């Protein structure tokens, strides 16, 4: 479930970045211009400090999910991320939302059947997103590897699996 969620965010982010949609403010401080180009080229253009900030934040989320929640291999519910507002002693500063999933409580009154159907949809969408994001990266690295993307995504000369 976790990998599917990450892949869905990556797939949408790739499409958004590829179409030049950015925040209206500079993405990097210190006078560094917002990176342009394809998503892997944008990653390459980020300063190492920005890359470390992203990687360490993801590491914090991983640590928090293990420290505040019960791992699914130890009886926890698969895909359930612990709430920030119920584990304030583990969060280094105030967080404006209670949880990453359903921060505004829209789904708290859903029936178990609706939740189960939503989980099946999430699993299927996550699987497809994993295929999609790898397809984008493959099409950029190996010309013609994904025939439907030929001429749509630009070639990338870097190494997409090397973060630094």
C-alpha positions as CSV (number, residue, x, y, z in Angstrom):
1,X,0.0,0.0,0.0
2,X,2.8,2.4,0.9
3,X,4.7,1.9,-2.3
4,X,1.5,2.4,-4.3
5,X,0.8,5.7,-2.5
6,X,4.4,6.9,-3.2
7,X,4.1,5.9,-6.8
8,X,0.7,7.7,-7.2
9,X,2.3,10.9,-5.8
10,X,5.4,10.4,-8.0
11,X,3.3,9.8,-11.2
12,X,1.1,12.9,-10.6
13,X,4.2,14.9,-9.7
14,X,6.0,13.8,-12.8
15,X,3.1,14.9,-15.0
16,X,2.8,18.2,-13.2
17,X,6.5,19.0,-13.4
18,X,6.7,17.8,-17.0
19,X,4.1,20.4,-18.0
20,X,5.9,23.2,-16.3
21,X,3.5,23.7,-13.5
22,X,5.3,25.2,-10.5
23,X,4.7,27.1,-7.3
24,X,4.6,30.9,-7.9
25,X,7.7,31.3,-5.6
26,X,11.2,30.0,-6.0
27,X,11.5,26.3,-5.0
28,X,15.0,26.8,-3.7
29,X,16.2,29.7,-1.5
30,X,19.5,31.6,-1.6
31,X,19.0,33.1,-5.0
32,X,18.9,29.7,-6.8
33,X,16.5,29.6,-9.7
34,X,13.7,27.1,-9.8
35,X,15.0,24.1,-11.8
36,X,13.5,23.5,-15.2
37,X,13.4,20.6,-17.7
38,X,12.2,17.1,-17.2
39,X,11.7,15.9,-13.6
40,X,15.0,14.0,-13.4
41,X,16.8,17.1,-14.8
42,X,15.0,19.2,-12.1
43,X,16.2,16.8,-9.4
44,X,19.8,16.9,-10.8
45,X,19.6,20.8,-10.7
46,X,18.7,20.9,-7.0
47,X,21.4,21.7,-4.5
48,X,22.5,18.7,-2.4
49,X,21.2,20.4,0.7
50,X,17.7,20.4,-0.8
51,X,18.0,16.8,-1.7
52,X,19.0,15.9,1.8
53,X,16.1,17.8,3.2
54,X,13.7,15.8,1.1
55,X,15.3,12.5,1.9
56,X,15.5,13.2,5.7
57,X,11.9,14.3,5.8
58,X,10.9,11.0,4.1
59,X,13.1,9.2,6.7
60,X,11.3,11.0,9.5
61,X,8.0,9.9,8.2
62,X,9.3,6.3,8.0
63,X,10.6,6.5,11.6
64,X,7.4,8.1,12.9
65,X,5.3,5.4,11.3
66,X,7.3,2.7,13.0
67,X,7.7,4.5,16.4
68,X,4.1,5.7,16.8
69,X,2.2,2.9,15.1
70,X,2.2,-0.9,15.1
71,X,3.8,-2.5,12.1
72,X,1.4,-4.6,10.0
73,X,3.7,-7.6,10.5
74,X,3.2,-7.2,14.3
75,X,-0.6,-6.9,14.2
76,X,-1.1,-3.4,12.8
77,X,-3.5,-2.5,10.0
78,X,-1.7,-2.4,6.6
79,X,-1.5,1.2,5.2
80,X,-2.6,2.9,8.4
81,X,-0.3,5.8,9.2
82,X,-0.4,7.1,12.8
83,X,-1.9,10.4,13.6
84,X,0.3,13.3,14.5
85,X,-2.1,14.8,17.0
86,X,-2.2,11.6,19.0
87,X,1.7,11.4,19.1
88,X,2.8,14.9,19.9
89,X,5.7,13.8,22.0
90,X,7.3,12.3,18.8
91,X,6.8,15.3,16.5
92,X,9.6,18.0,16.8
93,X,7.2,20.9,16.2
94,X,3.5,21.7,15.9
95,X,1.7,20.2,12.9
96,X,-1.4,21.9,11.5
97,X,-3.1,18.6,10.4
98,X,-3.9,15.6,12.5
99,X,-3.0,12.9,10.0
100,X,-1.7,12.4,6.4
101,X,-4.7,10.4,5.6
102,X,-8.0,12.3,5.8
103,X,-6.7,15.4,7.6
104,X,-10.1,17.0,7.5
105,X,-12.2,14.0,8.6
106,X,-14.2,13.6,5.4
107,X,-14.0,9.8,5.5
108,X,-14.3,9.0,9.2
109,X,-18.0,8.0,8.9
110,X,-17.6,5.7,5.9
111,X,-19.0,2.2,6.2
112,X,-16.6,-0.7,6.4
113,X,-17.8,-1.9,2.9
114,X,-17.0,1.5,1.4
115,X,-13.6,1.5,3.1
116,X,-12.9,-2.0,1.7
117,X,-13.9,-1.0,-1.8
118,X,-11.8,2.1,-1.5
119,X,-8.8,0.0,-0.5
120,X,-9.2,-2.3,-3.6
121,X,-9.3,0.8,-5.8
122,X,-6.2,2.3,-4.0
123,X,-4.3,-1.0,-4.5
124,X,-5.1,-1.1,-8.2
125,X,-4.3,2.5,-8.8
126,X,-1.1,2.2,-6.9
127,X,0.0,-0.8,-9.0
128,X,-0.8,1.1,-12.2
129,X,1.1,4.1,-10.9
130,X,4.2,2.0,-10.2
131,X,4.1,0.8,-13.8
132,X,3.5,4.3,-15.0
133,X,6.4,6.1,-13.2
134,X,8.9,3.4,-14.2
135,X,7.5,3.7,-17.7
136,X,8.2,7.4,-17.8
137,X,11.8,6.9,-16.4
138,X,12.5,4.0,-18.9
139,X,11.2,6.1,-21.8
140,X,13.5,8.9,-20.8
141,X,16.6,6.7,-20.4
142,X,16.1,4.2,-23.3
143,X,14.7,5.6,-26.5
144,X,11.8,3.5,-27.8
145,X,11.5,1.4,-24.7
146,X,7.9,2.6,-24.2
147,X,6.5,3.1,-27.8
148,X,3.5,5.1,-26.6
149,X,5.8,7.7,-25.0
150,X,8.1,8.1,-28.0
151,X,8.4,11.8,-28.8
152,X,6.4,12.8,-25.7
153,X,9.1,12.5,-23.0
154,X,12.5,14.0,-23.6
155,X,15.7,11.9,-23.4
156,X,17.6,12.0,-20.1
157,X,21.4,11.5,-20.1
158,X,21.8,11.3,-16.3
159,X,21.3,8.4,-13.9
160,X,17.7,8.4,-12.5
161,X,18.5,5.8,-9.8
162,X,21.5,7.8,-8.3
163,X,20.2,10.6,-6.0
164,X,23.5,12.5,-5.8
